Amino acid sequence: MKVTKISTRVINLREALGLTQEELAAKLYVSFATINRWENGKNVPQRRQMEMIEQLEKQSASLLAFDKRAAQQGWTKCSKRDVFMTATLNRILECVLRIEKKLGDMR
């Protein structure tokens, strides 16, 4: 993958999520300077970091779909961070419910 393509992906992801370079760095467990180098094409993420970026891109796509649905239904505008947190909490709740169901099945 070309460096410019990766840098564009990182920039687009960060902007879609409404994050600063520092905030994205915290999510990917890297330094702010690392994000800056990726965005400027001076370095590329390692394999594990690329996997994390791909996961965030999937979440970002979910957020965009949610934003479109919200606009169509006339919901009040939420910040992308609010939507991101809601999606994350929904995933956690789904996991808890699956675990509870499995525990109930075992009894």
Backbone hydrogen bonds, N-H to C=O, Kabsch-Sander energy under -0.5 kcal/mol:
donor,donor_aa,acceptor,acceptor_aa,energy
6,I,2,K,-2.0
7,S,3,V,-2.8
8,T,4,T,-2.1
9,R,5,K,-2.1
10,V,6,I,-2.5
11,I,7,S,-2.3
12,N,8,T,-2.9
13,L,9,R,-2.6
14,R,10,V,-2.5
15,E,11,I,-2.6
16,A,12,N,-2.6
17,L,13,L,-2.1
18,G,14,R,-0.6
18,G,15,E,-0.7
19,L,14,R,-2.5
24,L,20,T,-2.3
25,A,21,Q,-2.4
26,A,22,E,-1.9
27,K,23,E,-1.7
28,L,24,L,-1.8
29,Y,25,A,-0.6
29,Y,26,A,-0.6
30,V,25,A,-2.5
35,I,31,S,-1.6
36,N,32,F,-2.4
37,R,33,A,-2.3
38,W,34,T,-2.4
39,E,35,I,-2.7
40,N,36,N,-1.8
41,G,38,W,-1.2
42,K,37,R,-2.5
43,N,37,R,-1.1
50,M,46,Q,-2.4
51,E,47,R,-2.1
52,M,48,R,-1.9
53,I,49,Q,-2.3
54,E,50,M,-2.5
55,Q,51,E,-1.9
56,L,52,M,-2.3
57,E,53,I,-2.3
58,K,54,E,-1.9
59,Q,55,Q,-2.0
60,S,56,L,-2.5
61,A,57,E,-2.3
62,S,58,K,-1.8
63,L,59,Q,-2.1
64,L,60,S,-2.2
65,A,61,A,-2.1
66,F,62,S,-2.4
67,D,63,L,-2.8
68,K,64,L,-2.1
69,R,65,A,-2.3
70,A,66,F,-2.9
71,A,67,D,-2.3
72,Q,68,K,-2.4
73,Q,69,R,-1.9
74,G,71,A,-0.8
75,W,70,A,-2.5
83,V,79,S,-2.1
84,F,80,K,-2.8
85,M,81,R,-2.6
86,T,82,D,-2.4
87,A,83,V,-2.7
88,T,84,F,-2.3
89,L,85,M,-2.8
90,N,86,T,-2.4
91,R,87,A,-2.0
92,I,88,T,-2.2
93,L,89,L,-2.6
94,E,90,N,-2.4
95,C,91,R,-2.1
96,V,92,I,-2.5
97,L,93,L,-2.6
98,R,94,E,-2.2
99,I,95,C,-2.4
100,E,96,V,-2.7
101,K,97,L,-2.3
102,K,98,R,-2.5
103,L,99,I,-2.7
104,G,100,E,-2.4
105,D,101,K,-2.4
106,M,102,K,-1.5
107,R,103,L,-0.8
107,R,104,G,-0.6
